Amino acid sequence: NAKDVIKGGRAAVNYVRNTGPAILQVHTYRFNGHSPADPEHERGRKDEKKWARKEQDPIKIFEDDVVKRGVITEEELAEAKKAVQKQVKEAVAFAEESPMPPVELAKELEFPDAPDTDYNQREGPAWADDFNKKTISPDKMETIQAHIKALRAKSDAGDLSIGDAINLAIHEEMLRDPTTTMHAEDLQAGSSYDIPKLTQQTYGQIRAADEIIDEGHFIGKALGEGMNGYRPIVELMNTNFGIYGMAEISSAGNTFATTGGKFDMPMTIIGAGGTAPNQSLGAEHSQPFHAYVMGIPGLKIGTAASPAAAYGITKSMIRDDGPTFLFAPVKMMKEARGSVDLGRCLPLNRAELLHKASDEAVKNGKAVTVLTYLHGVKEAQNSLQAINDEGLDIDLIELRSLKPLDLPTIASSLSRTHKVVILDESTYSGGVGATISAIISESLFDSLDAPVKRLCMDDAPVPYASSMEKAVVKRGEDLEVAVAEIVMKRY
């Protein structure tokens, strides 16, 4: 009964707003089974359904009520139903007569924004400054501008951390576009790495929500905001906690396609994760969540092992009209320091060549392409001198975009080195390295003069004890050995 549901719904909502949690139980009648495979369809229910149509159908109950109360006459109701049925028949006829969608549309509905979008060209709302003046008090605006100025000064001095770089990008984007919102646990305290620092204090509880420990809950909230014209940012204190929001993350990836491109999903998920040597965070905090979400269609997945990458990618992801996920290295959030290109958005489909092997090493067949990301970047950079001391060299490529993968940059490097080692922060089975290795073997096989070498986590859970961890997590010393072995053809 529509009236009863409205009354009950209002009562429940008012109770929740003023008192606390409530459950609204709604009784209805199921005319069909759960699916075509449901055995409910095999059971004879003609008499039961006749009764239900007469006594339980919400539309019939509503029609009887408005006629009884004189809101509409029987004749007027019949005319209204006739007009509605005409529209329904026309809609069905239109659907049946329309051609099937073209095969090309499937790929077009993968992302709302093309992978090569230049987000620097995307203007913010013209009304942003006026809105900010009306919703942010002068003292709060002074505080946040001072905070932004201090972060920019840290950048100028080369002393900005990854967490601070992301925080700076978030504040710049929340001021640029007031439809941007923030969700995080321990948000008022800045979470663990200061990523959401001063967001609620500046923009209020509606735009910056301090969330309960239920990732599925607040990723779900962000889903709703994304479908209703907002640009939600979700900060996961540790990306492994996103496991509890897997259904919501999957829905985010599918939204644009399943709605035929009618609904964008500009949701950005950011978190510290990955598995570093001597991390000592235990199995629960060391799972390769980046590998888990690689298989979800519609997501753009990035990584950042430096403040510069974290800042530029964060800004682009917030401006993207589809769901994005940025992984940052948990053990480097405060340790890595550097400068950022202020105001500049970075592409979401590009890898970065951090070190180029010498022409001499390439000529002598002693150069190797090394693909890595997150903590692997630090491990590879720290091992570079030892590799050079052996007369070897590497093209060191940071995989800032896990999906879509920057195959052209990898191909360009392999055209020089013809050998590749992947220092991977995910498991042997179903890992990121496994996917990339398969793509290289399928697409760039002619550029290889040796099998792809994967250095990945063992399939065992990551131990807490550092002595045991060495059996599972790969590090710089493993890379040094692998580069030498692949050059010497010991594979």
KAQUI-V847195 format. One record per residue. RES is the residue in three letters. D_FIRST is the distance of its C-alpha to the first C-alpha in Angstrom with 2 decimals. Layout:
res: [RES & RES]
d_first: [D_FIRST & D_FIRST]
This chain:
res: [ASN & ALA & LYS & ASP & VAL & ILE & LYS & GLY & GLY & ARG & ALA & ALA & VAL & ASN & TYR & VAL & ARG & ASN & THR & GLY & PRO & ALA & ILE & LEU & GLN & VAL & HIS & THR & TYR & ARG & PHE & ASN & GLY & HIS & SER & PRO & ALA & ASP & PRO & GLU & HIS & GLU & ARG & GLY & ARG & LYS & ASP & GLU & LYS & LYS & TRP & ALA & ARG & LYS & GLU & GLN & ASP & PRO & ILE & LYS & ILE & PHE & GLU & ASP & ASP & VAL & VAL & LYS & ARG & GLY & VAL & ILE & THR & GLU & GLU & GLU & LEU & ALA & GLU & ALA & LYS & LYS & ALA & VAL & GLN & LYS & GLN & VAL & LYS & GLU & ALA & VAL & ALA & PHE & ALA & GLU & GLU & SER & PRO & MET & PRO & PRO & VAL & GLU & LEU & ALA & LYS & GLU & LEU & GLU & PHE & PRO & ASP & ALA & PRO & ASP & THR & ASP & TYR & ASN & GLN & ARG & GLU & GLY & PRO & ALA & TRP & ALA & ASP & ASP & PHE & ASN & LYS & LYS & THR & ILE & SER & PRO & ASP & LYS & MET & GLU & THR & ILE & GLN & ALA & HIS & ILE & LYS & ALA & LEU & ARG & ALA & LYS & SER & ASP & ALA & GLY & ASP & LEU & SER & ILE & GLY & ASP & ALA & ILE & ASN & LEU & ALA & ILE & HIS & GLU & GLU & MET & LEU & ARG & ASP & PRO & THR & THR & THR & MET & HIS & ALA & GLU & ASP & LEU & GLN & ALA & GLY & SER & SER & TYR & ASP & ILE & PRO & LYS & LEU & THR & GLN & GLN & THR & TYR & GLY & GLN & ILE & ARG & ALA & ALA & ASP & GLU & ILE & ILE & ASP & GLU & GLY & HIS & PHE & ILE & GLY & LYS & ALA & LEU & GLY & GLU & GLY & MET & ASN & GLY & TYR & ARG & PRO & ILE & VAL & GLU & LEU & MET & ASN & THR & ASN & PHE & GLY & ILE & TYR & GLY & MET & ALA & GLU & ILE & SER & SER & ALA & GLY & ASN & THR & PHE & ALA & THR & THR & GLY & GLY & LYS & PHE & ASP & MET & PRO & MET & THR & ILE & ILE & GLY & ALA & GLY & GLY & THR & ALA & PRO & ASN & GLN & SER & LEU & GLY & ALA & GLU & HIS & SER & GLN & PRO & PHE & HIS & ALA & TYR & VAL & MET & GLY & ILE & PRO & GLY & LEU & LYS & ILE & GLY & THR & ALA & ALA & SER & PRO & ALA & ALA & ALA & TYR & GLY & ILE & THR & LYS & SER & MET & ILE & ARG & ASP & ASP & GLY & PRO & THR & PHE & LEU & PHE & ALA & PRO & VAL & LYS & MET & MET & LYS & GLU & ALA & ARG & GLY & SER & VAL & ASP & LEU & GLY & ARG & CYS & LEU & PRO & LEU & ASN & ARG & ALA & GLU & LEU & LEU & HIS & LYS & ALA & SER & ASP & GLU & ALA & VAL & LYS & ASN & GLY & LYS & ALA & VAL & THR & VAL & LEU & THR & TYR & LEU & HIS & GLY & VAL & LYS & GLU & ALA & GLN & ASN & SER & LEU & GLN & ALA & ILE & ASN & ASP & GLU & GLY & LEU & ASP & ILE & ASP & LEU & ILE & GLU & LEU & ARG & SER & LEU & LYS & PRO & LEU & ASP & LEU & PRO & THR & ILE & ALA & SER & SER & LEU & SER & ARG & THR & HIS & LYS & VAL & VAL & ILE & LEU & ASP & GLU & SER & THR & TYR & SER & GLY & GLY & VAL & GLY & ALA & THR & ILE & SER & ALA & ILE & ILE & SER & GLU & SER & LEU & PHE & ASP & SER & LEU & ASP & ALA & PRO & VAL & LYS & ARG & LEU & CYS & MET & ASP & ASP & ALA & PRO & VAL & PRO & TYR & ALA & SER & SER & MET & GLU & LYS & ALA & VAL & VAL & LYS & ARG & GLY & GLU & ASP & LEU & GLU & VAL & ALA & VAL & ALA & GLU & ILE & VAL & MET & LYS & ARG & TYR]
d_first: [0.00 & 3.81 & 5.59 & 5.34 & 6.19 & 8.70 & 10.08 & 10.53 & 11.92 & 14.24 & 15.41 & 16.25 & 18.00 & 19.94 & 20.97 & 22.25 & 24.09 & 25.76 & 26.13 & 25.68 & 23.69 & 20.22 & 17.89 & 14.11 & 13.00 & 9.72 & 9.39 & 8.92 & 11.36 & 14.44 & 15.92 & 19.07 & 21.45 & 22.10 & 24.90 & 27.25 & 29.32 & 26.65 & 27.97 & 24.47 & 25.50 & 28.43 & 26.60 & 26.04 & 22.36 & 22.44 & 21.45 & 18.71 & 17.23 & 17.62 & 15.62 & 12.83 & 12.92 & 12.70 & 10.29 & 8.17 & 8.26 & 5.39 & 8.40 & 9.42 & 6.55 & 7.12 & 10.75 & 11.11 & 9.92 & 12.35 & 15.00 & 14.84 & 15.32 & 18.09 & 16.94 & 18.05 & 20.07 & 19.75 & 22.77 & 21.53 & 18.29 & 20.63 & 22.87 & 20.21 & 19.05 & 22.77 & 23.49 & 20.80 & 22.05 & 25.53 & 24.78 & 23.31 & 26.43 & 28.69 & 27.25 & 27.68 & 31.15 & 32.08 & 31.18 & 33.11 & 36.09 & 36.35 & 39.02 & 38.27 & 38.66 & 42.26 & 43.38 & 44.59 & 41.10 & 40.35 & 43.02 & 42.20 & 38.68 & 40.16 & 40.56 & 39.37 & 42.87 & 45.98 & 47.88 & 50.86 & 48.99 & 51.17 & 48.88 & 51.70 & 51.03 & 47.41 & 47.19 & 44.88 & 42.77 & 45.05 & 43.01 & 43.42 & 46.33 & 44.75 & 41.50 & 43.54 & 45.54 & 42.46 & 40.75 & 43.78 & 46.12 & 49.85 & 50.82 & 48.19 & 49.29 & 52.87 & 52.07 & 50.32 & 53.01 & 55.64 & 53.84 & 53.73 & 57.38 & 58.37 & 56.69 & 58.40 & 61.69 & 61.17 & 60.69 & 63.88 & 65.69 & 64.37 & 62.69 & 58.95 & 57.00 & 54.28 & 51.63 & 52.95 & 53.14 & 49.44 & 48.66 & 50.81 & 49.07 & 45.62 & 46.67 & 48.32 & 45.22 & 42.80 & 45.06 & 45.51 & 41.79 & 39.40 & 36.42 & 37.98 & 36.35 & 37.59 & 36.16 & 38.45 & 39.11 & 41.70 & 41.36 & 42.95 & 45.98 & 46.24 & 45.11 & 48.13 & 49.86 & 49.05 & 46.90 & 44.16 & 46.72 & 46.10 & 42.89 & 40.61 & 43.51 & 43.90 & 40.51 & 38.22 & 35.37 & 32.91 & 35.35 & 36.99 & 34.84 & 36.61 & 34.59 & 34.02 & 35.84 & 33.19 & 34.22 & 31.20 & 29.07 & 31.11 & 32.00 & 28.26 & 28.01 & 30.91 & 29.22 & 26.40 & 29.06 & 31.15 & 28.44 & 27.92 & 31.55 & 33.09 & 36.02 & 35.30 & 38.22 & 37.71 & 40.75 & 41.05 & 43.69 & 44.84 & 43.55 & 43.32 & 40.28 & 38.51 & 38.29 & 35.16 & 33.59 & 34.75 & 31.33 & 30.66 & 34.20 & 33.78 & 30.61 & 32.62 & 35.36 & 33.15 & 30.96 & 33.42 & 34.07 & 30.61 & 29.38 & 32.45 & 34.02 & 31.20 & 30.64 & 33.65 & 33.61 & 36.33 & 36.15 & 39.38 & 39.85 & 43.17 & 44.76 & 48.04 & 48.68 & 51.13 & 53.93 & 57.28 & 60.44 & 60.76 & 57.14 & 56.71 & 52.95 & 52.34 & 50.40 & 46.94 & 48.01 & 50.23 & 48.05 & 48.30 & 44.75 & 46.13 & 46.87 & 43.41 & 41.68 & 44.36 & 42.52 & 39.27 & 39.33 & 38.95 & 40.40 & 43.62 & 45.39 & 48.34 & 50.78 & 53.07 & 56.17 & 57.49 & 56.36 & 57.17 & 54.94 & 52.10 & 52.18 & 52.41 & 49.86 & 47.31 & 47.58 & 47.15 & 44.15 & 42.32 & 43.05 & 42.05 & 38.77 & 38.07 & 37.74 & 41.07 & 42.46 & 45.73 & 47.61 & 50.33 & 53.00 & 52.15 & 55.81 & 56.87 & 54.25 & 56.73 & 59.92 & 60.03 & 61.22 & 61.92 & 61.34 & 58.66 & 58.88 & 57.11 & 54.47 & 54.87 & 52.11 & 53.18 & 52.15 & 49.49 & 51.37 & 54.85 & 56.96 & 59.83 & 63.47 & 64.63 & 68.12 & 70.12 & 72.72 & 76.25 & 77.79 & 80.50 & 78.11 & 76.37 & 79.76 & 80.86 & 77.67 & 76.83 & 73.58 & 70.07 & 66.62 & 64.49 & 60.71 & 58.82 & 56.18 & 55.08 & 57.71 & 59.66 & 60.80 & 62.57 & 64.00 & 65.39 & 66.83 & 68.51 & 70.01 & 71.30 & 74.72 & 75.27 & 74.40 & 76.82 & 79.51 & 79.42 & 80.18 & 76.65 & 73.98 & 70.31 & 67.93 & 65.24 & 61.86 & 58.81 & 55.64 & 53.54 & 51.13 & 50.13 & 47.71 & 48.74 & 52.19 & 55.19 & 57.23 & 59.77 & 60.98 & 61.35 & 63.17 & 65.53 & 66.54 & 66.98 & 69.22 & 71.62 & 71.25 & 70.13 & 68.90 & 65.63 & 64.51 & 60.88 & 60.54 & 56.96 & 54.65 & 52.49 & 53.02 & 55.31 & 52.46 & 49.71 & 51.12 & 51.51 & 55.19 & 54.48 & 52.40 & 55.02 & 57.85 & 56.29 & 55.81 & 59.41 & 60.75 & 58.90 & 59.57 & 62.78 & 64.68 & 67.80 & 68.05 & 68.33 & 71.60 & 70.06 & 66.83 & 64.00 & 64.46 & 61.33 & 61.53 & 58.13 & 56.69 & 57.24 & 54.20 & 54.68 & 52.50 & 54.30 & 56.36 & 56.54 & 60.32 & 62.17 & 64.82 & 62.30 & 60.36 & 63.36 & 62.68 & 59.22 & 59.19 & 61.63 & 63.61 & 66.43 & 69.17 & 67.35 & 67.22 & 70.95 & 71.74 & 69.40 & 70.93 & 74.41 & 73.55 & 71.99 & 74.99 & 77.42 & 75.47 & 74.82 & 71.47]
